[in-house]
Amino acid sequence: MRAVREHAQAALHPLNRTTDLTEEQEAQRNVVRQLFAAATSKARYADDMHSRNPSREVHERIEEQVKVAIEQLFLLGQLAAMPNLASKRNAAVPRPAPVTAPAQRRRLPHEPGFDRWCLSNHNARMAFRDDPEAHEALKTLWRLDPDPAKTLQLKADIDAAYTRGDISLASDRAGTPLGFFFCCPWSNIYVALRPVTLGDVPLAPLQQFVLDVTAEGTNLGVPFRRQIKTGNFKPTDRHEYGDPDEAPDH
């Protein structure tokens, strides 16, 4: 996939440098650019997921994304060579055959092979992997979740938005990734790139958010939380385990 992506990007350079295009030719070039954006988004998602020491279930999801990315990148190479195939209405563009794969049901916490870290940022997983308190906090989180399937579905919706290019990992003004939320399960900090609704929360472009799932304070009567939490996030050395016996402070 990476090799095909590099070739497709090289094939796109001459097309991007072309000037004095007719209206129809400009529309054709836009079709090619949109295809490249879609393909590279899937490729980026697959790369990102593969770097996280994925479970078998995640491997299967990565494989599906890689197949689609390769199909789209191959098609892009054809259109870059013959832009006239991308008609103004995109009617003449040969579509890649849809990738069919058996639907993968996400494993639940009580099932063998479940990954307790599936909500966590990759760097958080690495930072806390030798921390017994972190492992215990994750066990407690999933044990107290009254509807883990709903939690996993919300994470799947976020992953799908990332794949589509609706959202991305958030960075500061210098381009440094913001990383992960300070509280267990230490999820990614995202930024919306275009209007999108996740978990019934409408997000505007450039709005930052996290998947906030916590059992903090549940032994004190505080309801279990799973929500899209928006805000302007900043780096911190602080971290929390989401203790059910402590009142939440965020």
Secondary structure, 3 states (H helix, E strand, C coil): CHHHHHHHHHHHHHHHHCCCCCHHHHHHHHHHHHHHHHHHHHHHHHHHHHCCCCCHHHHHHHHHHHHHHHHHHHHHHHHHHCHHHCCCCCCCCCCCCCCCCCCCCCCCCCCCCCCCCCCCCHHHHHHHCCCHHHHHHHHHHHHHCCCHHHHHHHHHHHHHHHHHCCEEECECCCCCECCECCECCCCEEEEECCCEEECCEEECCCCEEEEEEECCCHHHCCCCEEEEEECCCCCCCCCECCCCCCCCCC
